[in-house]
Amino acid sequence: MNSASDYLNTVKAPWGKMFYDLLFEQLNLPPTPRLKILDFGSGLGVTANYYAQWHHVTAIDPNQDMINHGYKENAYTQIHGDVTQLDNFADETFDIVFCHNVLEYVETKEPIFEALLRVLKNSGTLSIVKHNRLGKILHNAVFTDDPKKALSFFEVGLNQKNNFLGTQYLYSNEDLVEYVAKHGGYLTKVFGMRAFWALGQDNSVKFTDEWYENMLELERRAADIEEYKQVAYLNHLLIQKR
């Protein structure tokens, strides 16, 4: 992907839609009571727009092009900026904080976790979706048929120049647990995401209802099985603030 419009096309495709169907199921947020939600690194605003149907949502993203292409059917507060925008919010402002596929593009991550947990209410939930190194090895070896790139992911600490979003600085679930523990958070749940749906190269079958329904159920069942979590392209981690 080289632009926000490319990213938008991916989100609208079946494999993009499946990410959000799984995410919303795993979050399992009821429409009431009305919550205060922060979507940090909101991108196209898919998640912010969805939850704005029922909740008060504030979205922050540094990429103006992504914001311009974003979803805006439901009213939410969109802020153009980075982590410094959190200085404008008091401690314990939000019931839920989302940070999805964001921190791969930040070299120094701990200050972000500190800021996100500061604005999260006690007993609130921080939802992190992150790239999984083993899943990226499997994806590059199978889907893109690029064993050379797959081998590079065995080298922990190697940064990967990626798409228009910038360099990826991968981090482990253990790193995440260490960061959040220093700032009053603890891990409550890990899900796998995208264990299977992006491995098949025949995209034509992915536009059928039969493929979508069966693949979604397969991902749903695998999401909570340890072996599949380990090789899923993404991990979804839920952190609670003490």
C-alpha positions in Angstrom: 0.0 0.0 0.0 1.3 3.4 -1.0 -1.5 5.8 0.0 -4.5 6.3 2.1 -6.7 5.4 -0.9 -5.0 2.1 -1.2 -5.5 1.5 2.5 -9.2 2.3 2.1 -9.6 -0.2 -0.7 -8.0 -2.9 1.5 -10.4 -2.0 4.4 -13.4 -2.4 2.0 -12.3 -5.8 0.7 -13.5 -9.0 2.5 -10.1 -9.4 4.2 -10.3 -5.9 5.5 -13.9 -6.3 6.7 -13.0 -9.5 8.5 -10.5 -7.7 10.7 -13.1 -5.4 12.0 -15.8 -8.1 12.4 -13.4 -10.1 14.6 -12.2 -7.0 16.4 -15.7 -5.9 17.4 -16.6 -9.4 18.5 -13.5 -9.6 20.7 -14.1 -6.2 22.2 -17.7 -7.2 23.0 -18.7 -3.6 24.0 -22.4 -3.2 24.7 -24.2 -0.1 23.4 -25.0 1.0 26.9 -23.9 2.6 29.1 -22.5 5.4 27.1 -18.7 5.3 27.4 -15.9 7.7 26.7 -13.5 6.1 24.2 -10.2 7.1 22.8 -9.0 5.7 19.5 -5.3 6.6 19.3 -3.9 6.1 15.9 -7.4 6.1 14.4 -6.3 5.9 10.8 -9.4 5.8 8.5 -11.6 6.0 11.6 -13.4 2.7 11.0 -13.4 1.8 14.7 -14.1 5.3 15.9 -17.0 5.6 13.4 -18.5 2.3 14.4 -18.5 2.9 18.2 -19.7 6.5 17.8 -23.1 5.1 17.1 -23.4 4.5 20.9 -20.5 6.1 22.6 -18.6 9.4 22.9 -15.4 8.8 20.8 -12.3 10.9 20.5 -9.9 9.9 17.6 -6.3 11.0 17.2 -4.2 10.4 14.1 -1.0 12.1 12.7 -1.8 11.4 9.0 -4.1 14.0 7.5 -4.5 12.0 4.3 -5.9 9.1 6.3 -8.3 11.5 8.1 -9.4 13.0 4.8 -10.3 9.5 3.5 -11.9 8.4 6.7 -15.3 7.1 7.8 -17.6 9.8 9.1 -21.1 8.5 9.1 -21.4 8.9 12.8 -20.3 11.9 14.9 -17.0 11.7 16.7 -14.2 14.1 17.6 -11.3 13.8 15.3 -8.0 15.3 16.2 -5.0 15.6 13.9 -1.8 15.1 15.9 0.4 12.7 17.9 0.9 11.6 21.5 1.4 15.2 22.6 -2.3 15.7 22.1 -2.9 13.5 25.2 -1.5 16.3 27.3 -4.8 18.1 26.8 -6.7 15.4 28.7 -6.9 14.9 32.4 -5.8 11.7 34.1 -8.4 8.9 33.9 -10.6 10.6 31.2 -11.5 7.5 29.1 -13.3 4.2 29.9 -11.7 2.4 26.9 -8.6 3.2 24.9 -7.9 1.6 21.4 -4.4 1.5 19.9 -4.6 -0.8 16.8 -1.7 -1.5 14.5 0.0 1.8 15.6 3.0 1.1 17.8 4.9 -0.9 15.1 5.6 2.5 13.6 7.0 4.1 16.8 10.6 3.4 17.8 10.3 4.3 21.4 7.1 2.8 22.7 7.1 3.0 26.5 6.2 6.7 26.7 3.1 6.0 24.5 2.0 3.3 26.9 2.5 5.6 29.8 0.4 8.3 28.2 -2.4 6.0 27.2 -2.6 4.4 30.7 -2.5 7.9 32.3 -5.7 8.9 30.5 -7.4 5.6 31.0 -9.7 5.2 34.0 -8.9 2.8 36.8 -10.3 -0.6 35.8 -10.6 0.6 32.3 -9.4 -1.4 29.2 -6.6 -0.7 26.8 -7.0 -2.6 23.5 -3.8 -3.2 21.6 -3.6 -4.9 18.2 0.0 -5.6 17.1 2.0 -7.4 14.5 3.2 -10.8 15.6 6.7 -11.8 14.4 6.0 -15.5 13.9 2.9 -14.6 11.9 4.8 -12.3 9.7 7.3 -15.2 9.0 4.5 -17.5 8.0 2.8 -14.8 5.9 5.9 -13.9 3.9 6.9 -17.5 3.4 3.5 -18.6 2.2 1.4 -15.7 0.9 4.1 -13.5 -0.7 6.3 -16.6 -1.5 9.3 -14.6 -0.2 11.4 -16.9 2.0 14.3 -14.4 2.1 12.0 -11.8 3.7 10.5 -14.4 6.0 14.1 -15.3 7.2 14.8 -11.7 8.0 12.1 -11.7 10.7 14.0 -14.3 12.7 16.5 -11.5 13.3 15.0 -9.9 16.4 15.6 -6.1 16.4 15.8 -5.8 12.6 13.6 -2.9 11.5 11.5 -3.3 8.3 10.9 -0.4 5.9 7.3 -0.8 5.1 4.6 1.1 3.2 3.7 4.8 3.3 3.2 4.6 7.1 7.0 4.2 7.6 9.5 1.9 9.2 8.2 -0.9 11.4 9.8 -1.5 14.8 8.4 -4.8 15.9 8.0 -5.7 19.5 6.9 -8.8 21.4 3.9 -9.4 23.7 6.5 -9.8 26.5 7.8 -6.3 25.7 4.2 -5.0 25.9 3.5 -6.6 29.3 6.7 -5.1 30.7 5.9 -1.6 29.4 2.3 -1.6 30.8 3.3 -3.2 34.2 5.5 -0.2 34.8 2.5 2.2 34.5 -0.3 0.4 36.3 -1.6 -2.1 33.7 -1.8 -5.8 33.4 -2.6 -8.3 30.7 -6.0 -9.9 30.9 -6.5 -11.6 27.5 -4.7 -12.4 24.2 -6.5 -13.2 20.9 -5.1 -14.3 17.6 -6.2 -12.5 14.4 -5.5 -13.3 10.8 -4.2 -16.8 11.3 -5.6 -18.0 8.0 -7.5 -15.4 5.9 -4.5 -13.8 4.2 -2.6 -17.0 3.4 -4.7 -18.1 0.4 -3.6 -16.3 -2.8 -6.8 -16.8 -4.8 -8.6 -13.6 -3.9 -11.6 -14.4 -6.2 -13.0 -17.0 -3.8 -12.9 -14.4 -1.0 -15.8 -12.4 -2.4 -18.3 -15.3 -1.9 -20.6 -15.4 1.1 -19.7 -19.0 1.7 -16.0 -18.3 1.9 -16.5 -15.3 4.2 -18.8 -17.0 6.6 -16.7 -20.1 7.0 -13.4 -18.2 7.2 -14.8 -15.9 9.8 -16.0 -18.9 11.9 -12.5 -20.5 11.5 -10.8 -17.3 12.6 -13.3 -17.0 15.5 -12.5 -20.5 16.8 -8.7 -20.2 16.3 -8.5 -16.8 18.0 -8.5 -18.4 21.5 -6.3 -21.4 20.8 -2.7 -21.0 21.9 -1.0 -22.6 19.0 -2.9 -20.4 16.5 -2.3 -17.3 18.5 1.4 -17.9 18.2 1.4 -18.0 14.4 -1.4 -15.4 13.7 -0.3 -12.4 11.8 -1.8 -10.2 14.5 -2.3 -10.4 18.2 -5.1 -8.5 20.0 -4.2 -7.9 23.7 -6.5 -6.5 26.4 -4.9 -4.6 29.2 -6.7 -3.5 32.4 -5.6 -0.6 34.5 -5.2 -1.5 38.2 
